[in-house]
Amino acid sequence: MSRELLLLRHAKSDWDATYSSDFERPLAKRGKRDAPKVGAWLYREGLVPERIVSSPALRARDTTLKICKAIDYKKKHICWEPRLYEASQADLIHFLQQYHTAPRCFLVVGHNPGLEDVVRYLAGADVEEPADGKLLPTAAMARLEMPDDWRVLAPGCATLLSITRPRLLEDQAA
């Protein structure tokens, strides 16, 4: 059975907004536009996750809720995981190993640099570094074909199927 891991960086946040902490930073206008586009793309591609786990930070939370609305995923089924906020590569790998019985399609919504580091770790030589140096800019999603057993996630154990950036979905959103 093929298992896919979708790693989504939260959509663009508003650095100009007034907020009490980084955790409470909201989405910017662009982020509010991009997140539903990515959700619509997931739906069109038939990549509706069976399980969604997200950082509870406001920008990740709002991204996740907009994605879920686009794919008709019930909010009550989202797992809000505090460990995803500011998680390192090692933290994220350990987190994924706990989901060794994850469903066929599993979505994790989180933050950089941890998510980019995990993509590089899991996909190894499959990763082509973009010219701008940003593997996962805001609202970008990495799609990985994973091994069946996640208890041991060795470097290069996954195949990077795609990285989807919201700006490439512009023409398809209308």
C-alpha positions as a printed Julia matrix, in Angstrom:
174×3 Matrix{Float64}:
   0.0    0.0     0.0
   1.39   3.38   -1.0
   1.36   6.0     1.75
   1.72   9.71    1.15
   2.86  12.43    3.48
   1.84  15.98    2.67
   3.89  18.65    4.42
   2.35  22.12    4.21
   3.98  25.29    5.41
   1.45  27.76    6.77
   0.31  30.52    4.41
   1.84  34.02    4.38
   1.6   35.71    7.77
   1.13  39.39    8.5
   4.31  40.89    9.92
   2.68  44.32   10.14
  -0.24  43.25   12.32
  -0.28  43.91   16.03
  -0.01  40.67   17.96
   1.12  39.7    21.43
   3.5   36.91   20.41
   4.86  35.09   17.36
   2.39  32.31   18.14
  -0.49  34.78   17.6
   0.75  36.17   14.26
  -2.23  36.16   11.82
  -2.4   35.49    8.1
  -1.75  38.3     5.66
  -4.18  39.04    2.81
  -2.06  36.91    0.49
  -2.14  34.04    2.97
  -5.92  34.25    3.17
  -6.04  33.93   -0.64
  -3.38  31.21   -0.98
  -4.62  28.7     1.58
  -8.0   28.06   -0.13
  -6.19  27.75   -3.49
  -4.02  24.98   -2.09
  -7.11  23.31   -0.62
  -8.9   23.48   -3.99
  -5.81  21.97   -5.65
  -5.79  19.1    -3.14
  -9.44  18.44   -3.86
  -8.95  18.52   -7.66
  -5.98  16.16   -7.39
  -7.89  13.7    -5.22
  -5.45  14.23   -2.36
  -7.98  14.66    0.41
  -6.09  13.59    3.55
  -7.57  11.0     5.85
  -5.78  12.62    8.8
  -4.71  16.24    9.37
  -2.4   17.37   12.15
  -1.53  21.05   12.51
   0.45  23.43   14.63
  -1.97  25.44   16.77
  -0.15  28.74   16.05
  -2.7   31.19   14.65
  -1.24  31.39   11.13
  -1.05  27.57   10.87
  -4.49  27.16   12.43
  -6.09  29.6     9.97
  -4.28  27.95    7.04
  -5.52  24.53    8.15
  -9.11  25.72    8.57
  -9.12  27.27    5.07
  -7.69  24.06    3.59
 -10.28  21.96    5.42
 -13.13  24.11    4.17
 -11.94  23.67    0.57
 -11.69  19.86    0.88
 -14.79  19.43    3.06
 -12.8   18.0     5.99
 -14.59  18.34    9.33
 -12.88  20.73   11.77
 -13.6   18.41   14.68
 -11.26  15.81   13.13
  -8.22  18.13   13.0
  -5.54  17.29   15.55
  -3.96  20.48   16.95
  -0.44  19.45   17.94
   1.56  21.96   20.05
   4.81  20.06   19.35
   4.67  21.22   15.7
   5.22  24.87   16.64
   8.96  25.63   16.32
   9.71  21.92   15.77
  13.16  21.0    14.52
  13.89  18.29   11.96
  14.6   15.81   14.75
  11.36  16.76   16.55
   9.35  16.3    13.36
  10.93  12.95   12.49
  10.19  11.73   16.02
   6.63  13.03   15.69
   6.12  11.23   12.35
   7.48   7.97   13.77
   4.62   7.99   16.25
   2.24   7.8    13.28
   3.72   4.56   11.95
   0.17   3.35   11.33
  -0.83   6.6     9.59
  -3.47   6.41    6.9
  -2.85   6.37    3.16
  -2.77  10.21    2.94
  -1.56  12.23    5.93
  -1.25  16.05    6.08
   0.97  17.94    8.5
   0.73  21.75    8.66
   3.65  23.5    10.28
   6.56  25.89   10.05
  10.01  26.41    8.59
  12.84  25.72    8.91
  11.74  22.36   10.34
   9.49  21.35    7.43
  12.12  22.13    4.78
  14.7   20.21    6.76
  12.38  17.18    6.99
  11.77  17.21    3.22
  15.53  17.27    2.6
  16.08  14.51    5.15
  13.34  12.2     3.91
  13.83  12.75    0.16
  17.63  13.03    0.15
  19.01  13.29   -3.38
  15.49  13.72   -4.85
  15.43  17.35   -3.68
  16.36  19.94   -6.27
  17.14  23.18   -4.52
  15.27  26.14   -6.06
  17.23  29.16   -7.26
  15.65  31.37   -4.58
  16.78  28.95   -1.85
  13.24  28.56   -0.52
  12.22  24.94   -0.78
   8.9   25.56    0.99
   7.83  29.19    0.78
   4.58  30.07    2.51
   1.6   27.85    1.59
   3.86  25.46   -0.35
   3.22  21.75   -0.05
   5.66  18.88   -0.38
   4.16  15.56   -1.42
   6.2   12.52   -0.43
   5.73   8.84   -1.11
   6.65   7.22    2.16
   7.71   3.72    3.19
   4.97   1.59    4.71
   6.6    1.5     8.14
   7.4    4.89    9.69
   8.94   3.58   12.91
  12.37   4.03   11.34
  12.66   6.97    8.96
  16.15   6.88    7.51
  17.63   9.66    5.37
  16.44   9.29    1.78
  13.7    6.76    2.63
  10.97   8.72    0.8
  10.4    9.84   -2.77
   9.61  13.5    -3.36
   6.65  13.44   -5.75
   6.13  17.2    -5.99
   6.36  20.59   -4.38
   3.37  22.77   -5.11
   3.6   26.52   -4.67
   0.42  28.61   -4.56
   1.65  31.12   -7.14
   1.76  28.29   -9.69
  -1.93  27.63   -9.01
  -3.01  31.18  -10.0
  -4.33  30.23  -13.43
  -6.22  27.21  -12.11
  -8.01  29.04   -9.28
 -10.44  31.05  -11.41
